[in-house]
Structures are given as C-alpha cells and as structure tokens.
Amino acid sequence: MKISLDENEIMKAAILCEFTGIVRDALIGRGHFAVSCDLLPSESSLGLHIQGDCRNYDWSWADIVIAFPPCTHLAVSGARWFADKQIEQGKALDFIRYLMCLPVERIAIENPVGVISTLIRKPDQIIQPWQFGHPTTKKTCLWLKGLPLLKPTKVVMPLFNDCHRMAPSPTRGQDRARTYQGIADAMADQWL
C-alpha cells in the first residue's frame, strides 16, 4: 500500500545528467533531499553530487527522477550530421529508453526538439523559458511519467534566443545545456 505524503514530508529526488546543480539546489532550497549525478563535477557545492555514469547506480530509492540527458546526437539543431552519427544516436536513444524505464513512479526527461519525438514517442509537454520569467526562446520538450504538466509561472515577452546567439567556445555545449532558474523553480514547486 502506498501512503500519501503530507505536504511537509521530505521528498527524495535524483537529478540525473545535471552538472550545474540548478535543479538539485532548487529542490534542496525547498527542504527536500536531492542528489545529482553527472559525468562532470558539479558547479555547485550546495548538495550531494555523484560524478559518474548514472547507469552504475540504483535510483529506485527516489520519489522522483528528473533527467537532462545529453542532446548532442538527438537535437534537430544537429540534424545535418545525423547520417554520420547513427551509432552514437542509437546509443543516445538507448539511454533515453533506460531513463524512461527506471523503477521510479515519477520521472521527467528534458531535451530539446529532436529525434526522441519520432523514434521513441512524442513529448508530453513543450515549454519555453519565457513562460517562466526569462525573456528568451528555447523550445524544450518534457517526457513525463506520473507527473503533471508544468504550469507557466511568469509569462514575459521573448526578446531573443540565447542558444543561437552563443559564440563558439570550449564550453558552448555546457552553456547551452543550463536549465533556466525559473524552470528549475517551477519543477521544485509543482512536482514535489
């Protein structure tokens, strides 16, 4: 029998493929236990971070998993290279399937528009940063299991697109992958 949690109970969250700590720290700030896991070290020292491949750990203890898998071989922004990346894309899609099948009742997987929609399934929701207080566009898909759709928290006029305006740099991929604070706050407030 599943006992329903009262609003003051601490929830346990695993934030996978997150090196920034933005979502993990938003959850911790609301009194929940959250741990992040990524191949890279965490940029934030606020919470617990496991540096490694998330497939090497058991996440069944978590009440919720929020995952931000790499989009390098999945996003339509890189479609012109898909023909040369079929093996890498296949592995990336297998990783998405792994995340979707974790033995956790509530799962959210975030990724930009890409091949997940056509080769696995359509997203449950598409959000934009401007719906959560950031005046920019970045169409972001959410695949959800056991979670409600995110409700916009602060709709503002989109003025630009951060990702497309970023100059080439060694950290461009990481910078483009950052979760906007308004979206992290909405996840923390609405999903836990």
Short mmCIF file of the C-alpha atoms (twelve columns), coordinates in Angstrom:
data_MODEL
# 
_entry.id   MODEL 
# 
loop_
_atom_site.group_PDB 
_atom_site.id 
_atom_site.type_symbol 
_atom_site.label_atom_id 
_atom_site.label_alt_id 
_atom_site.label_comp_id 
_atom_site.label_asym_id 
_atom_site.label_seq_id 
_atom_site.Cartn_x 
_atom_site.Cartn_y 
_atom_site.Cartn_z 
_atom_site.pdbx_PDB_model_num 
ATOM 1   C CA . MET A 1   0.000  0.000  0.000   1 
ATOM 2   C CA . LYS A 2   1.296  3.480  -0.906  1 
ATOM 3   C CA . ILE A 3   0.936  6.021  1.848   1 
ATOM 4   C CA . SER A 4   0.286  9.537  0.583   1 
ATOM 5   C CA . LEU A 5   2.819  12.113 1.680   1 
ATOM 6   C CA . ASP A 6   1.753  15.160 3.619   1 
ATOM 7   C CA . GLU A 7   2.981  18.499 2.336   1 
ATOM 8   C CA . ASN A 8   5.713  18.717 4.991   1 
ATOM 9   C CA . GLU A 9   7.359  15.382 4.264   1 
ATOM 10  C CA . ILE A 10  10.796 15.402 2.726   1 
ATOM 11  C CA . MET A 11  10.835 14.026 -0.790  1 
ATOM 12  C CA . LYS A 12  13.823 12.227 -2.295  1 
ATOM 13  C CA . ALA A 13  14.928 13.315 -5.760  1 
ATOM 14  C CA . ALA A 14  17.611 12.097 -8.164  1 
ATOM 15  C CA . ILE A 15  18.656 14.671 -10.740 1 
ATOM 16  C CA . LEU A 16  20.483 12.829 -13.497 1 
ATOM 17  C CA . CYS A 17  22.823 14.287 -16.105 1 
ATOM 18  C CA . GLU A 18  22.988 17.612 -14.257 1 
ATOM 19  C CA . PHE A 19  26.400 19.178 -13.654 1 
ATOM 20  C CA . THR A 20  25.143 22.671 -12.825 1 
ATOM 21  C CA . GLY A 21  23.236 21.832 -9.651  1 
ATOM 22  C CA . ILE A 22  20.484 24.290 -10.632 1 
ATOM 23  C CA . VAL A 23  17.541 21.872 -10.288 1 
ATOM 24  C CA . ARG A 24  19.098 19.944 -7.404  1 
ATOM 25  C CA . ASP A 25  19.703 23.159 -5.466  1 
ATOM 26  C CA . ALA A 26  16.152 24.413 -6.122  1 
ATOM 27  C CA . LEU A 27  14.820 21.216 -4.539  1 
ATOM 28  C CA . ILE A 28  17.230 21.427 -1.600  1 
ATOM 29  C CA . GLY A 29  16.177 25.043 -1.078  1 
ATOM 30  C CA . ARG A 30  12.628 23.825 -0.537  1 
ATOM 31  C CA . GLY A 31  13.697 21.314 2.104   1 
ATOM 32  C CA . HIS A 32  13.868 18.140 0.003   1 
ATOM 33  C CA . PHE A 33  16.699 15.621 -0.277  1 
ATOM 34  C CA . ALA A 34  18.195 15.795 -3.746  1 
ATOM 35  C CA . VAL A 35  21.302 14.285 -5.263  1 
ATOM 36  C CA . SER A 36  22.673 14.986 -8.731  1 
ATOM 37  C CA . CYS A 37  24.718 12.676 -10.921 1 
ATOM 38  C CA . ASP A 38  26.733 13.562 -13.984 1 
ATOM 39  C CA . LEU A 39  29.958 12.624 -15.734 1 
ATOM 40  C CA . LEU A 40  31.200 16.136 -14.937 1 
ATOM 41  C CA . PRO A 41  31.821 17.546 -11.458 1 
ATOM 42  C CA . SER A 42  29.093 19.794 -10.057 1 
ATOM 43  C CA . GLU A 43  29.453 23.544 -10.406 1 
ATOM 44  C CA . SER A 44  27.599 23.994 -7.102  1 
ATOM 45  C CA . SER A 45  28.752 22.698 -3.752  1 
ATOM 46  C CA . LEU A 46  25.365 23.091 -2.062  1 
ATOM 47  C CA . GLY A 47  24.249 19.477 -2.336  1 
ATOM 48  C CA . LEU A 48  25.399 15.933 -2.853  1 
ATOM 49  C CA . HIS A 49  26.766 15.175 -6.320  1 
ATOM 50  C CA . ILE A 50  27.911 11.844 -7.711  1 
ATOM 51  C CA . GLN A 51  30.420 12.169 -10.523 1 
ATOM 52  C CA . GLY A 52  29.959 9.149  -12.739 1 
ATOM 53  C CA . ASP A 53  27.680 7.325  -15.148 1 
ATOM 54  C CA . CYS A 54  24.155 7.267  -13.707 1 
ATOM 55  C CA . ARG A 55  23.641 3.762  -15.137 1 
ATOM 56  C CA . ASN A 56  26.033 2.461  -12.481 1 
ATOM 57  C CA . TYR A 57  23.731 3.392  -9.585  1 
ATOM 58  C CA . ASP A 58  20.385 2.273  -8.185  1 
ATOM 59  C CA . TRP A 59  17.827 5.086  -8.299  1 
ATOM 60  C CA . SER A 60  14.840 3.076  -7.042  1 
ATOM 61  C CA . TRP A 61  15.052 4.874  -3.662  1 
ATOM 62  C CA . ALA A 62  13.971 8.151  -5.295  1 
ATOM 63  C CA . ASP A 63  10.430 9.525  -5.213  1 
ATOM 64  C CA . ILE A 64  11.224 11.348 -8.454  1 
ATOM 65  C CA . VAL A 65  13.894 11.316 -11.147 1 
ATOM 66  C CA . ILE A 66  14.458 14.413 -13.255 1 
ATOM 67  C CA . ALA A 67  16.888 13.759 -16.100 1 
ATOM 68  C CA . PHE A 68  18.679 16.035 -18.546 1 
ATOM 69  C CA . PRO A 69  20.366 13.570 -20.936 1 
ATOM 70  C CA . PRO A 70  22.891 14.939 -23.427 1 
ATOM 71  C CA . CYS A 71  21.238 16.124 -26.629 1 
ATOM 72  C CA . THR A 72  24.348 16.134 -28.834 1 
ATOM 73  C CA . HIS A 73  23.170 13.232 -31.022 1 
ATOM 74  C CA . LEU A 74  19.422 13.820 -30.595 1 
ATOM 75  C CA . ALA A 75  18.551 17.502 -31.146 1 
ATOM 76  C CA . VAL A 76  17.335 18.722 -34.522 1 
ATOM 77  C CA . SER A 77  19.917 21.505 -34.321 1 
ATOM 78  C CA . GLY A 78  22.474 18.840 -35.265 1 
ATOM 79  C CA . ALA A 79  20.364 17.084 -37.895 1 
ATOM 80  C CA . ARG A 80  22.825 17.810 -40.692 1 
ATOM 81  C CA . TRP A 81  25.268 15.385 -39.015 1 
ATOM 82  C CA . PHE A 82  22.767 12.588 -38.260 1 
ATOM 83  C CA . ALA A 83  23.803 10.440 -41.250 1 
ATOM 84  C CA . ASP A 84  27.347 10.222 -39.875 1 
ATOM 85  C CA . LYS A 85  26.227 9.635  -36.277 1 
ATOM 86  C CA . GLN A 86  23.890 6.652  -36.500 1 
ATOM 87  C CA . ILE A 87  25.810 4.567  -33.941 1 
ATOM 88  C CA . GLU A 88  26.068 7.482  -31.471 1 
ATOM 89  C CA . GLN A 89  22.408 8.346  -31.998 1 
ATOM 90  C CA . GLY A 90  21.383 4.740  -31.383 1 
ATOM 91  C CA . LYS A 91  23.297 4.724  -28.095 1 
ATOM 92  C CA . ALA A 92  21.742 8.054  -27.102 1 
ATOM 93  C CA . LEU A 93  18.249 6.691  -27.813 1 
ATOM 94  C CA . ASP A 94  19.012 3.559  -25.773 1 
ATOM 95  C CA . PHE A 95  19.985 5.850  -22.895 1 
ATOM 96  C CA . ILE A 96  16.634 7.659  -23.171 1 
ATOM 97  C CA . ARG A 97  14.844 4.299  -23.043 1 
ATOM 98  C CA . TYR A 98  16.890 3.359  -19.965 1 
ATOM 99  C CA . LEU A 99  15.785 6.588  -18.227 1 
ATOM 100 C CA . MET A 100 12.149 6.064  -19.194 1 
ATOM 101 C CA . CYS A 101 12.206 2.566  -17.702 1 
ATOM 102 C CA . LEU A 102 13.755 3.399  -14.333 1 
ATOM 103 C CA . PRO A 103 11.800 1.761  -11.470 1 
ATOM 104 C CA . VAL A 104 10.567 5.111  -10.150 1 
ATOM 105 C CA . GLU A 105 6.934  6.247  -10.100 1 
ATOM 106 C CA . ARG A 106 7.619  9.823  -11.204 1 
ATOM 107 C CA . ILE A 107 10.066 10.640 -13.998 1 
ATOM 108 C CA . ALA A 108 10.714 13.750 -16.080 1 
ATOM 109 C CA . ILE A 109 13.117 13.732 -19.023 1 
ATOM 110 C CA . GLU A 110 14.095 17.056 -20.593 1 
ATOM 111 C CA . ASN A 111 15.567 17.501 -24.060 1 
ATOM 112 C CA . PRO A 112 15.260 19.918 -26.975 1 
ATOM 113 C CA . VAL A 113 13.161 19.118 -30.011 1 
ATOM 114 C CA . GLY A 114 14.762 16.137 -31.693 1 
ATOM 115 C CA . VAL A 115 14.530 12.524 -32.734 1 
ATOM 116 C CA . ILE A 116 13.159 11.233 -29.424 1 
ATOM 117 C CA . SER A 117 9.771  12.529 -30.597 1 
ATOM 118 C CA . THR A 118 9.828  10.483 -33.778 1 
ATOM 119 C CA . LEU A 119 11.818 7.404  -32.756 1 
ATOM 120 C CA . ILE A 120 10.504 6.792  -29.207 1 
ATOM 121 C CA . ARG A 121 7.420  8.909  -28.506 1 
ATOM 122 C CA . LYS A 122 6.084  12.444 -28.599 1 
ATOM 123 C CA . PRO A 123 6.786  14.630 -25.564 1 
ATOM 124 C CA . ASP A 124 4.038  15.230 -23.020 1 
ATOM 125 C CA . GLN A 125 4.769  18.950 -22.998 1 
ATOM 126 C CA . ILE A 126 6.838  21.599 -24.743 1 
ATOM 127 C CA . ILE A 127 7.857  24.594 -22.645 1 
ATOM 128 C CA . GLN A 128 9.705  27.854 -23.242 1 
ATOM 129 C CA . PRO A 129 11.873 29.904 -20.829 1 
ATOM 130 C CA . TRP A 130 9.652  32.965 -21.442 1 
ATOM 131 C CA . GLN A 131 6.806  31.091 -19.688 1 
ATOM 132 C CA . PHE A 132 8.929  31.064 -16.505 1 
ATOM 133 C CA . GLY A 133 10.290 34.622 -16.361 1 
ATOM 134 C CA . HIS A 134 13.201 34.509 -18.831 1 
ATOM 135 C CA . PRO A 135 12.804 36.723 -21.953 1 
ATOM 136 C CA . THR A 136 14.270 34.177 -24.347 1 
ATOM 137 C CA . THR A 137 13.166 31.287 -26.513 1 
ATOM 138 C CA . LYS A 138 14.437 27.718 -26.230 1 
ATOM 139 C CA . LYS A 139 11.834 25.127 -27.122 1 
ATOM 140 C CA . THR A 140 12.219 22.370 -24.530 1 
ATOM 141 C CA . CYS A 141 10.412 19.018 -24.524 1 
ATOM 142 C CA . LEU A 142 9.370  17.126 -21.400 1 
ATOM 143 C CA . TRP A 143 8.587  13.421 -21.315 1 
ATOM 144 C CA . LEU A 144 6.667  12.759 -18.109 1 
ATOM 145 C CA . LYS A 145 5.666  9.721  -16.094 1 
ATOM 146 C CA . GLY A 146 3.379  10.209 -13.089 1 
ATOM 147 C CA . LEU A 147 3.826  13.991 -13.139 1 
ATOM 148 C CA . PRO A 148 1.535  16.869 -14.112 1 
ATOM 149 C CA . LEU A 149 2.348  19.300 -16.882 1 
ATOM 150 C CA . LEU A 150 4.337  22.315 -15.697 1 
ATOM 151 C CA . LYS A 151 2.206  25.427 -15.377 1 
ATOM 152 C CA . PRO A 152 3.748  28.707 -16.525 1 
ATOM 153 C CA . THR A 153 4.748  30.851 -13.557 1 
ATOM 154 C CA . LYS A 154 5.685  34.219 -15.069 1 
ATOM 155 C CA . VAL A 155 4.970  34.801 -18.756 1 
ATOM 156 C CA . VAL A 156 7.184  37.519 -20.257 1 
ATOM 157 C CA . MET A 157 7.790  38.771 -23.787 1 
ATOM 158 C CA . PRO A 158 10.526 36.727 -25.520 1 
ATOM 159 C CA . LEU A 159 13.139 39.128 -26.841 1 
ATOM 160 C CA . PHE A 160 15.908 36.858 -28.115 1 
ATOM 161 C CA . ASN A 161 17.244 33.319 -28.330 1 
ATOM 162 C CA . ASP A 162 20.230 32.742 -26.029 1 
ATOM 163 C CA . CYS A 163 21.313 29.441 -27.525 1 
ATOM 164 C CA . HIS A 164 21.503 30.531 -31.143 1 
ATOM 165 C CA . ARG A 165 23.396 33.709 -30.229 1 
ATOM 166 C CA . MET A 166 26.173 31.945 -28.289 1 
ATOM 167 C CA . ALA A 167 29.587 32.304 -29.824 1 
ATOM 168 C CA . PRO A 168 31.673 29.156 -30.340 1 
ATOM 169 C CA . SER A 169 33.687 28.242 -27.251 1 
ATOM 170 C CA . PRO A 170 35.029 25.166 -25.444 1 
ATOM 171 C CA . THR A 171 32.065 25.359 -23.024 1 
ATOM 172 C CA . ARG A 172 29.329 26.220 -25.529 1 
ATOM 173 C CA . GLY A 173 27.608 22.824 -25.216 1 
ATOM 174 C CA . GLN A 174 27.567 23.048 -21.424 1 
ATOM 175 C CA . ASP A 175 26.361 26.647 -21.503 1 
ATOM 176 C CA . ARG A 176 23.517 25.747 -23.857 1 
ATOM 177 C CA . ALA A 177 22.514 22.866 -21.571 1 
ATOM 178 C CA . ARG A 178 21.896 25.010 -18.481 1 
ATOM 179 C CA . THR A 179 18.418 24.896 -17.030 1 
ATOM 180 C CA . TYR A 180 16.837 28.303 -16.538 1 
ATOM 181 C CA . GLN A 181 16.260 29.098 -12.866 1 
ATOM 182 C CA . GLY A 182 12.563 29.838 -13.442 1 
ATOM 183 C CA . ILE A 183 12.044 26.368 -14.915 1 
ATOM 184 C CA . ALA A 184 14.002 24.740 -12.060 1 
ATOM 185 C CA . ASP A 185 11.862 26.631 -9.541  1 
ATOM 186 C CA . ALA A 186 8.662  25.519 -11.288 1 
ATOM 187 C CA . MET A 187 9.818  21.890 -11.192 1 
ATOM 188 C CA . ALA A 188 10.640 22.190 -7.472  1 
ATOM 189 C CA . ASP A 189 7.351  23.918 -6.636  1 
ATOM 190 C CA . GLN A 190 4.995  21.883 -8.824  1 
ATOM 191 C CA . TRP A 191 6.459  18.370 -8.856  1 
ATOM 192 C CA . LEU A 192 7.472  17.867 -5.212  1 
# 
